Amino acid sequence: MKTISIDHLTRVEGNGGITATIDGKTVTEVKFNVFEGPRLIERLTVGRTPEEDVSLAPRICAICSVSHKNAVLRAMEDALDVNVSKKIIYSRELMHMGEMIESHSLHTFLLALPDFLGYPNAIAMAGDFEFEAKIGLEMKNYGNHIMKVYNGRWIHGENAVIGGFGQLPTKEDLTWIKSRALQFMPFVNKTVALFCGLDYPDIPEDDTLYVCCEPGNNEYGFWGDEILLSTGEKYSKYDYPKVTNEYTVSHSFCKRSRYNGRPFSVGALARVNNLGDRLEGQAGEMYRKYFNDRWKKNPLFHAAAQALEIMYCFERIPQLVDLILADREEPALIPYTTKEGTGTGLVEAPRGTLIHHYAIKNGLVDHSDIITPTAMNAEEIERYCHIAAQKLLDEGKEDEIRARMDIVVRAFDPCISCSAHSVEIERVPETAWKDRLLELSAKKAPFFVGVGTEDRSDDRAGLELAARLKEMGIADVYTEKDIDSIRSIQEQRPIIFLDAVNMGESPGKITLIPVDHVLRNVNNSHKFTPFIVGALNGAQIKNSYVLGIQPGTTDFGTEMSSSVKEAVQKVVSALTN
């Protein structure tokens, strides 16, 4: 077994890790681990008043506390039937712009840029790129100032409350914010040109599904009442569980989300892919100049998308200030008397779609559900790291896997708290398939499905193995001809497909691979992918594996090679001894 590890994944907000397992020439497993313990914020909000919840819930994150504040306010005002004025809405949007600028400038200039310029960190980079480092810090400071003006503090401010603000900024405060935004525009143009013009590596690249808020009115924006998918589908904010479908995994404290069995991406890149053609002004011009098909499938373009959003924010801020100053009314806090209700707040945090949902009963929080962007991105982080690792392994560049996975994780800008740990790559022994197979069998007896072609020599290995298992009395053994029976499987037991799989190994090599990984990365000896996709639903795919045997030949003929025959016997012996 070989292990390559990065013990500290630097330049991300949190304590997490990536582990890749390599069996011969196949990356059999990638795990994104979040080591931060459960925050218990959801449980802590239950039994609290709505006002207490508005103060407590944003403590889930010091990086995106304004996004959490806006999300919980929108949810509570939804539940309590509180309708704030346009001036309050514009003011909250302006506060949100401050957080977007602060977070995006930190990530693009100080966390991501060193990766693409060949430096280990921003301090090392600053010696040669002093201008870029200073601009990043200046933008971050400006965003912090907006948050402080509106919410009372840079982090965990308390001025934004149900029904409005405790106190609104002065005309002088707002005029300074506007003038400073205009002064920044030459540097913002340089920011977009820099990040949109970078030569991003083409590993990893793969099509994916993008999810974000639908701002409505054919506008770009950071909140809304609907969820928009890159397929064009839309869901009401109240139907968010149909999109997020949260579930847990044993190797991480971070929950996961899949839509119709598919991982999906949220964040700046998702917003630009879904809403980019709505951008106007200079941001629209830059989008049309730089956007291309690679943005649709390469997560490293997150930095470019964040740069475009920085420009969008700097253009939007003067507009918001003018709208706020034009409304001379000083809105008082809106009282409420409602004691029962449910509400959902849907906003875009810097890292992606953020959902807060609450049920109020007898004036207190009775139920709380908070779904964060990193939880939605966790599956994509694993998937793209797996694609990168396998591609580099195929190209004989194993020594580059660690660094590339490091960059992929950082591209998503995951917010997993306040420190960080790393990437580990593990090589397993030849018998790893056997240990994993017996482990699966010990928990719940699997269904076995033989796949292959009878008259194609080694390609019949899966069918031969299924026949041998039936002879030995193993229950629940099928072949691909039994597709109707496979579709009807309802029990939550593993499904193990037995097949000849071309892994680029020596004939007879045995590997046990999650079906997810096979569908993405392995070239099979026949049309396996359409069969799997047609036969299984998303939940079944997550609990399915391929026990693959490397064929020597798939020429026409009924005789298997000796090495594949030996491999078939090894599997039979493992399951029957």
N, C-alpha and C positions, 0 to 999 in steps of 0.2 A: 504494500500500500504506500502510495506517495502523497504527501500533503504539502500544498503550497498555501501559505496563509498570510493575510494582512491583518495583523492583530488590531490595528487602529485605522479604520476607514475615516480619514480626516476630511474636513471641509463639508460635513453634513450636520444637520441639527439632530443628533440623537445617538443612542447606543444600540447599534444593530450589527448584523453581519450577513455575509453571503458565503455559502458553502457549495462547492461544485464537486461532484463525485465522478471520477473518470475510470471507466473499465475498459482497458485496452485503448481502442480508438473511438470509443463512444462515451459521451458525457451522459451518464445515466440519470443524474439527479442534480437539481440546483435548488437550494433553499435560501430564502430571504428571512433571516431571523431578526426579530425585534426583542432585545433583552430587557427593555424597560418593563417593569412590572405593571400590572393593571392599575390605571389611575383611579378607578372607582368614582369618577366624577358623576356619571349617570346615577349611580346609587346614592351619592351624597346629595343630589338635588331633590330626591324624593322626600316629601314631607316639608319642603321649604315653601315660602311664599314666592310668588312670581318675581318680586323685587329682589329677594335673596338669590334666586336662581340666576337673574341677570348679572349679578355680581360674581357668583360662584362658577358658573359654567365656563366663562372665558378663561378661567385659571387652568384649563386643560392644556393651554399652550401660551408661552411667553413670546413666541415668534409671530403668531397670527391672532393675538388677542382681540384686535379690532374686528377681524372677520368673524370670530366667534361671538363678539358682542353684537354685531349686526345680525348674525344668524339667530341668536337667542331673542333679540328684540323683535325681529320679524315674526318669529314663532309665537312669542308671548302676545304680541299685539294682534296676531291672527286668532289666537285662542280666546283672548279677552275682548275681541271686537273693538279694538282701538284703532282709529284711522287718523294718522298724523297728517299734517299739512305738507304741501309741496316744499316749503322752505326747510322743513325738518328732513324730508327725503333727500333734497339736494345737499344738505349739510352732512348727513350720514354718508352720502356718496363721496363727498369731498374728503371726509375722514378716511374712507376706504381707499381713496386714491393715494393718500399718504402712506398707508401700509403697503400698497402694491409697489410704490416707488422704493420705499425702504428695503423691502424684502428682495425685489428683483435686482436692485443695484448691488446689494450684498452678494447675491448668488452669482450674477453674471460676471462682475468685475473681480471679486475677491475669492470666490469659491470655484467657479467653473473655468474662468479664463486661464489660470495657470496650467490647466490640463492641455489646452490647445496651443499654448506658447512654449511648453516644455519645461515648466518650473514646478518644483515640489509644493510651493505654497505662495501666497500673495506677498509675503515679506521678501522672499527671494526674487519674485517677479518685479517688485517695486523699484529695485535698483536700475533696471533697464527700461521699465515702463512706468515711470513715476507719474506721468500725466494720467494714464488710465487708472492707476490706483487712487490718485487724488480725486478724480471725477467720481469714482465709485463711492468713496467716502463722503464727498460733498452731497451727492444725491441721497445717500442714506440719511445723512443729517437733516436734509430738507424734508424727507418723508417723516422722520421722527418729529420734526417741529410741527407739521400739520396735525399729527396724532395728538401731540401734547396740547396744542391750541384748542382742539375740539373735545378731547376726552380727559383732559386734566393731567395726564401722565403719558409718557411714551409707551409704557407697558402697563396693562391692567388698569386703564383709566376708568373713572366712575362717573364722568359727567354725562354720558349718554345713558338715558333711563327710559323706562316705559312711558310713552306719551311725548317724548321730546328730548330736551337737554336741560340739565340743571342751569346752565348759563351758556348763551351763545357768544361767539367771538365778537370783538369790536370791528368797526369798519376799517380801522387802521390795521388790525391783524389780517383781515381778509385782503386788503389792498397790497400788503407786503407779500402775502402768499402768491397773489396773482403776478405781481411784478417780478418776483423771483423766478416763477415758472417761465415767464417770457425770456428772462435773462439766460436761462439754462438751455434754450432751444438749440443754439449752435453746437453745444456739447452733446445734446440728445441726438442730433443728426450724426455726429461722429460715432456715438454708441451704436446706433442701428447699422451704420455702414460697417463698423468693426465686426459685430456679432453675426450679421446676416451674410457677411462676406468671407467668414472663416471657412477653411477647407476641412469640413467635418468628415471623419473616417466613415467608410461605407459598411463597417461591421460594428453593430448589427443593423440589419434592415429587414423589415417584414411588415406586411399589412396589419392593421389593427383597427379597433373600434374606438372612436373618440366620443366622450361624454362631457357635457357642460350645461350650465343654465341657459335657458332661452330668455333673453332680455325683453323680447317682444318688439313690435313696431319696426322690425327689420333693422335694429340697432345693435351696436356692440355694447357690451356692458358686463357687470360683475354680479348681477342678481336677477331674479325673475321668479315666476310662479310655475314654470314648466322646466322639465329636463329634456334637452335636445341631444339626440344621438347622430353620429355621422351618417347613419343609414337614412336619416330624414324622419325617423320615428320621434314622437314626442309623448311625454308622460306628465300628468299633473304632479305638482309637488307632493300631493297627498298619496300618490301611487309610487313614491320613491322605492318602497321595498321590491317592486317588480323589476327595478333596474339594479339595485344594489345586492339583493339576495345574499346577505352576509352569512358567513360560516367561519368556523375556527379550524386551525391546523395545529397539530401537536408540537411542531417545532418553533412556534412563535406566539408571543402574546398579542400580536397584531391580527385582527380579524381580516377576512378576505371578502372580495366581491367578484361575482361573475354575472354577466347578462346573457341569458339563454346558453349557459355553459361556457361562455367566452370571456377571457380576461378583457379589460378595457382600460384606456388611459384617460386621466383627467389632468388638468393643469393648463399652463399657458399654451402649450402646443396643441392641446385639444381645442381650446377656445379659438386659436388662430385657424385651425383646420375647419372648424364648424362655422365660425363667424367672420373670418378674415375678409371676405368680400364685402362686408358691411363697413369696414374701416373707411373713414373719410380723411380729408386734409392730408398732411404730410405722412401720417401713418398709413393711409390708404395708398399713397404713391409708393412708399417703400415696400408695402406688401406686394403690390403689383410688379415691382421691380425685382424682388428677390424670391418670392414664393414659387416653389416648383414641386414636382411629385415626390421628391426625396423627403420633404417635410411631412408627408403623409405616412411614412413608414420608418423614420429614423429618430429615435428618442433623443439623440444628441442635439437635435435642432430645438430642444427646449430653450436653450440659451438664446437662440435667434428670436424665438417667439416672445420670450420675456423682454428682449430689447424693443421689439415692436410695441409691446404693451407699455413699456416705459414712455415711449413717444406718445401713445394714445393718452396716457394719464396726464402728461405735461400739456397736451393740447386741450384736454377736457377741463383741467383745473381753472383756467381763466373763464371758460364758459360758465362753470358752476358758480364761481365768485360773482360774476355779473348777474346770474339768476337770483342768487341769494340777496345781493345788495339791492336789486330792483324791487324785492318784496320788503316793504318797510314795516310790515306787521311784526310784532314781537310775540310769537306764539307762546302761550302759557302751556304748562303740562296738561295733558288731557286726562281727566279723572276717569276711572272705570269702576263699574259695580258688578260686572260679571264674575261669577264664582265657579262656573263650570265651562268646559270647552276643550277642544284640541286644536293645536296649531303647528304648522311646519314652516321653518325658516330655511330658505334655499339661497345660498350665496356662493360666490367664487372666492375662495381664499387664494393667496398667491400660488399655492401648490395644487389647487384644483377645487372641485365641487365639495362643498361642506354643507351638511344637513343637520339641523336641530329639530327635533320633534318632541312635543310635550302634551300631556293630558292633565288638565286642571280639574280637581274635584274638591268641593267644599273649600275653595279658596287656596288650596295647596297643590303642589306638584304631585300627581299620582303616578305618572309614568314619564320616563325620559329616554330618548334615543338620540345619540350623537354619532354621526358617521363622518370620519375625517378623510381628506384626500389621500393620505399615505396608505390608509387601509384599502382604498379602492385601487391604488396603484401597485399594491404589493405583488399581485399575481403578474403584472406586466414587468415589474422589476426582475422577478425570477425568470420569466419567459425570455426577455431580451438578453439577460445575462447568459442563459442557456444557449441561445442562438449564437451569441458572440463566442462563447467558449468552444462550441462545437465547430464553428467555422474556422477559428484559429487553429484548433486541433487538427482539422482536416488539411489545413495549409502547412502543417508542420511548425507552427508558431506557438507551441505550448508555453514558452517563456513569456509570451505577451498576454496570456489569459488574465493573470492577476491584475495587471494595470488596466486592461480594457474593462473588466468587470467593475473595477473601482470607478472608472469614468462613467459607466452606464448608470450605476447606482446614484452617483452624484448628479447626473443629468436630470434625474427626476426630482432633485432637491427635496429628498424626503425629510419630513419633520417628525423625528422620533425622539425628541427631547433635547437634552443639552450636551452630550458628548458623543463619542462614536467609536465603534469597533468594526473591523473587518472582512476580508475575503479569505476563504479557506478553500483550497482545491485538494481533493482527496483521491488518491488512486487506490482501488480496492483489489483484493487478491482474486485469483482465478475462480475461486469457489464462492464468490460473493453472491452469485445468482442463487446458489443452493441455500445459503443461509436466509436470504430474503424470501425465497419461495416457501421454505419451511415456516418462517415467521408468519407469512400471510395465511398459510394453511392452518397453523395452530390457532389463530384468532377466529376465523370463520372459514369453513370449507369452501374453496373457490369453485366457480363454474369454469370448465375448460372448454375451449373452442379451437378445434383444429382447422387451420387455413392452409390452402395450397392447391397444387395442380397434380393430379395422379400421374400424368405421363411426362413430367418434367424433372426427372432424376431427383436432385437434392431439394427441389421445390416441393416435393411431396412429404418433406420431413414432418411438417405440422400434422398432416393427415395420418401419417404412420404413427406418430406419437399419440394422437387421440385414440387410434385403434388399439394400441398397446395398453393404454390406461384403462380402456373399457374391458379388455381381456383380464386385467389385473383386479377388476372389481371396483375401480374408482367411480364414484357416483357423479352425476351431472356432467357428462362429457358429450360435447356436441361437435359438429363440423359446420363449416360456413353454409352448407346446404340447409341447415336447420334454422334459417334466418328468422322465421316466424316465432320459433320457440325462444330465440335469443332476444327478440324484441319484447317478448312478454315477460321477461324476467323482472320481477318486482323486488325481490329480496335484496337487502343491502349487503351483498357478499361480493368479494372480488371476482372479476371476470378476467381470466388469463387466456390470452390468445397464443396458440402454439404455431409458430411460423418460421419459415426460412427467411432470415433478414440479412441483407447485404450491409455489413458494418465495416467493410474494408479490412477484415481480420483474416486470420488463418482459418481454413475450413474446419468446422467442428466447434468453433468458439461459441460459448453459450453466454447470453446476457439477458437479464430481466430488466425491462425498460417500461416506465409509465407510458401508456398509450398517447398521452398528450405530447410527449417528447418524440415519439415515433412519427406522429402526424406532422411535426414541425421539421424534423432533422434527418431522418434516416431514409435512404432509398431502399425500398423493398424489392423482392424478386418478382412481384406481380402486383396487380391493382388492389392493394390493401386499403388505401385511404378511403375511396368511395364506399367500400363495404362497411368499414367501421362507422363512418359518419352517418350512413343510412340506417345502420342497425341499432345504434345506441343514442340515448339522450345525453344531455350535458352531465347529469349526476352520475350516470353509468360510466361515462368516459373518465371522470375524475377517479373512479375506483377500478379502473381497468389497466391491465399490464400486457405486454407482449414478452413471452419467453421465446427469444429469438436464437436460432442456430445459424451460424455463418455457412452458407452453401459453398461447395467447391465448384459446382457447375449446375446450370439450370437448363442444359440441353435436353432435347427430347430423349426419353428413355425411362424405363421403369426401375432401374437399379440405382440406389443411392450410393454415394461414395463411402468408403470405409470410415473416414473421419466423421461424417455426419451420422452414420449408423452407430458409431461409438458414442456420439453425443446424445442420441435418442435413448440409448441404454442408460447413460448417466442420469438423465432426467427421470426415467422410469424407476431406476434404483432409488433415487432420492425420495420419490413419493411413495414407494411401496415398502421400503425397509423399516 
